[in-house]
Amino acid sequence: MRQSWTDDRLDDLSHRMDQRFDRVEGQIKSQAKELRAEIKDQGKELRAEMAAMEARLRAQSSEHYVRTGEEFTKVRAEFTMARKEMHDGQQQLLAGMQALQRTILQVGWTGAFTLVAAVAGVLISRLF
């Protein structure tokens, strides 16, 4: 049996299709709303995790900065001490060199006077 499509039947079909499309559209909007809410929540969680990580990194950075400063202070103190020891060593070396120079001069002058005295003694002994 074949049914004919009357205007009333077509209107009824159109109305049912509109209801179904409205229902599907409502479901899609509802799901989209749920997805947006979930994405928003995940964004908040991600921002919170990033803020916590930034805080940890800043704390670690501060700790490293302090430790580096302490190590730098130690190295500076060791360098200053080594420089002082080197300066003291140079002063001792200079003092030793000056003492050696005085000794060499004394030996030289003594040798020169001895030589002059010996030459004078030889000359005097030959004259008389």
TORKOL-4160 file (C-alpha; in steps of 0.2 Angstrom, whole numbers, padded with zeros to 4 digits, m for minus):
128
<pt num="1" X="0000" Y="0000" Z="0000"/>
<pt num="2" X="0007" Y="0016" Z="m0005"/>
<pt num="3" X="0004" Y="0032" Z="0005"/>
<pt num="4" X="0004" Y="0049" Z="m0002"/>
<pt num="5" X="0013" Y="0063" Z="0005"/>
<pt num="6" X="0001" Y="0076" Z="0010"/>
<pt num="7" X="0006" Y="0094" Z="0015"/>
<pt num="8" X="0001" Y="0089" Z="0033"/>
<pt num="9" X="0012" Y="0074" Z="0033"/>
<pt num="10" X="0026" Y="0084" Z="0025"/>
<pt num="11" X="0024" Y="0097" Z="0039"/>
<pt num="12" X="0024" Y="0084" Z="0052"/>
<pt num="13" X="0040" Y="0076" Z="0045"/>
<pt num="14" X="0048" Y="0093" Z="0045"/>
<pt num="15" X="0042" Y="0097" Z="0062"/>
<pt num="16" X="0050" Y="0080" Z="0069"/>
<pt num="17" X="0066" Y="0083" Z="0059"/>
<pt num="18" X="0067" Y="0100" Z="0067"/>
<pt num="19" X="0064" Y="0093" Z="0084"/>
<pt num="20" X="0078" Y="0080" Z="0081"/>
<pt num="21" X="0090" Y="0093" Z="0074"/>
<pt num="22" X="0086" Y="0104" Z="0089"/>
<pt num="23" X="0089" Y="0089" Z="0101"/>
<pt num="24" X="0106" Y="0085" Z="0092"/>
<pt num="25" X="0111" Y="0103" Z="0092"/>
<pt num="26" X="0107" Y="0104" Z="0111"/>
<pt num="27" X="0117" Y="0089" Z="0114"/>
<pt num="28" X="0132" Y="0096" Z="0104"/>
<pt num="29" X="0131" Y="0113" Z="0113"/>
<pt num="30" X="0130" Y="0104" Z="0130"/>
<pt num="31" X="0145" Y="0093" Z="0125"/>
<pt num="32" X="0154" Y="0108" Z="0119"/>
<pt num="33" X="0150" Y="0117" Z="0135"/>
<pt num="34" X="0157" Y="0103" Z="0145"/>
<pt num="35" X="0172" Y="0102" Z="0134"/>
<pt num="36" X="0175" Y="0121" Z="0137"/>
<pt num="37" X="0173" Y="0119" Z="0156"/>
<pt num="38" X="0185" Y="0104" Z="0156"/>
<pt num="39" X="0198" Y="0114" Z="0145"/>
<pt num="40" X="0196" Y="0129" Z="0157"/>
<pt num="41" X="0199" Y="0118" Z="0172"/>
<pt num="42" X="0214" Y="0110" Z="0164"/>
<pt num="43" X="0221" Y="0127" Z="0160"/>
<pt num="44" X="0219" Y="0132" Z="0178"/>
<pt num="45" X="0228" Y="0116" Z="0184"/>
<pt num="46" X="0242" Y="0119" Z="0171"/>
<pt num="47" X="0244" Y="0137" Z="0177"/>
<pt num="48" X="0245" Y="0132" Z="0195"/>
<pt num="49" X="0258" Y="0119" Z="0191"/>
<pt num="50" X="0268" Y="0131" Z="0181"/>
<pt num="51" X="0267" Y="0144" Z="0195"/>
<pt num="52" X="0273" Y="0130" Z="0207"/>
<pt num="53" X="0287" Y="0126" Z="0195"/>
<pt num="54" X="0292" Y="0144" Z="0194"/>
<pt num="55" X="0292" Y="0146" Z="0212"/>
<pt num="56" X="0303" Y="0130" Z="0214"/>
<pt num="57" X="0315" Y="0136" Z="0200"/>
<pt num="58" X="0316" Y="0154" Z="0209"/>
<pt num="59" X="0320" Y="0145" Z="0225"/>
<pt num="60" X="0333" Y="0134" Z="0218"/>
<pt num="61" X="0340" Y="0149" Z="0208"/>
<pt num="62" X="0341" Y="0159" Z="0224"/>
<pt num="63" X="0350" Y="0144" Z="0233"/>
<pt num="64" X="0362" Y="0143" Z="0219"/>
<pt num="65" X="0365" Y="0162" Z="0219"/>
<pt num="66" X="0369" Y="0161" Z="0238"/>
<pt num="67" X="0380" Y="0146" Z="0236"/>
<pt num="68" X="0389" Y="0154" Z="0222"/>
<pt num="69" X="0392" Y="0169" Z="0232"/>
<pt num="70" X="0399" Y="0159" Z="0246"/>
<pt num="71" X="0410" Y="0150" Z="0235"/>
<pt num="72" X="0416" Y="0166" Z="0227"/>
<pt num="73" X="0419" Y="0173" Z="0244"/>
<pt num="74" X="0430" Y="0158" Z="0249"/>
<pt num="75" X="0440" Y="0159" Z="0232"/>
<pt num="76" X="0443" Y="0177" Z="0235"/>
<pt num="77" X="0449" Y="0174" Z="0252"/>
<pt num="78" X="0460" Y="0160" Z="0246"/>
<pt num="79" X="0467" Y="0171" Z="0232"/>
<pt num="80" X="0470" Y="0186" Z="0244"/>
<pt num="81" X="0479" Y="0174" Z="0256"/>
<pt num="82" X="0489" Y="0167" Z="0242"/>
<pt num="83" X="0493" Y="0184" Z="0235"/>
<pt num="84" X="0499" Y="0189" Z="0253"/>
<pt num="85" X="0510" Y="0174" Z="0254"/>
<pt num="86" X="0517" Y="0177" Z="0237"/>
<pt num="87" X="0520" Y="0195" Z="0242"/>
<pt num="88" X="0528" Y="0190" Z="0259"/>
<pt num="89" X="0539" Y="0177" Z="0249"/>
<pt num="90" X="0544" Y="0191" Z="0237"/>
<pt num="91" X="0549" Y="0202" Z="0251"/>
<pt num="92" X="0559" Y="0188" Z="0259"/>
<pt num="93" X="0568" Y="0185" Z="0242"/>
<pt num="94" X="0571" Y="0204" Z="0240"/>
<pt num="95" X="0578" Y="0205" Z="0258"/>
<pt num="96" X="0589" Y="0190" Z="0254"/>
<pt num="97" X="0595" Y="0197" Z="0238"/>
<pt num="98" X="0599" Y="0213" Z="0247"/>
<pt num="99" X="0609" Y="0204" Z="0260"/>
<pt num="100" X="0618" Y="0194" Z="0247"/>
<pt num="101" X="0622" Y="0210" Z="0238"/>
<pt num="102" X="0629" Y="0218" Z="0254"/>
<pt num="103" X="0640" Y="0203" Z="0257"/>
<pt num="104" X="0646" Y="0203" Z="0239"/>
<pt num="105" X="0650" Y="0222" Z="0241"/>
<pt num="106" X="0659" Y="0219" Z="0257"/>
<pt num="107" X="0669" Y="0204" Z="0250"/>
<pt num="108" X="0673" Y="0215" Z="0235"/>
<pt num="109" X="0679" Y="0230" Z="0245"/>
<pt num="110" X="0689" Y="0219" Z="0257"/>
<pt num="111" X="0697" Y="0210" Z="0242"/>
<pt num="112" X="0701" Y="0227" Z="0234"/>
<pt num="113" X="0708" Y="0234" Z="0250"/>
<pt num="114" X="0718" Y="0218" Z="0252"/>
<pt num="115" X="0725" Y="0219" Z="0234"/>
<pt num="116" X="0729" Y="0237" Z="0236"/>
<pt num="117" X="0738" Y="0233" Z="0253"/>
<pt num="118" X="0747" Y="0219" Z="0245"/>
<pt num="119" X="0753" Y="0230" Z="0230"/>
<pt num="120" X="0758" Y="0243" Z="0242"/>
<pt num="121" X="0767" Y="0231" Z="0252"/>
<pt num="122" X="0776" Y="0224" Z="0237"/>
<pt num="123" X="0781" Y="0241" Z="0231"/>
<pt num="124" X="0787" Y="0247" Z="0248"/>
<pt num="125" X="0797" Y="0231" Z="0250"/>
<pt num="126" X="0805" Y="0234" Z="0234"/>
<pt num="127" X="0809" Y="0252" Z="0237"/>
<pt num="128" X="0818" Y="0248" Z="0253"/>
